[in-house]
Structures are given as structure tokens and as C-alpha cells.
């Protein structure tokens, strides 16, 4: 069962309550017996490991180097043809 944090609107007392997922959100303040509000906290996201995305900082392979070289050489040959 998850533990939720609540804050009383009357006396500003913060406390935790263990509730099931299907329970209605709401709790009574243990100090003044008023209705308290649930406090939501952002969930931290941690990206671990290298290369979270395939395109992030990966090393080029030999085939990718060859493709780049062939494109560069084609560009040079087309440029020399157009200048003639």
C-alpha cells in the first residue's frame, strides 16, 4: 500500500497516511480533526546508461564512414562536371 502525504488546511500540519489505490483520497488531520488535502510530489526521472537514444553520441561504424566518403566523392565529381 502506498503512503500519501497530506496537509491540513486549518492548522497546516503535514502527515502521512497509508492508503490503498482504490481508497478515496482524503484524510482527517490528527491534530484538529479537519479535512486535509493530499500533497502531490513530482516523480523524478533518471536516465541511466549511455546511449539512451540510438542517435545520441554513438560511434560511427565503418559502413557509415564509407557512405559519407562515397557521397562526398560523388559531390566532387558532379561539381567538376558542371564547371566544364
PyMOL commands that set and color helices and strands:
alter all, ss='L'
color gray80, all
select helices_A, chain A and resi 62-83
alter helices_A, ss='H'
color red, helices_A
select strands_A, chain A and resi 2-8+14-19+27-28+35-39
alter strands_A, ss='S'
color yellow, strands_A
deselect
rebuild
show_as cartoon
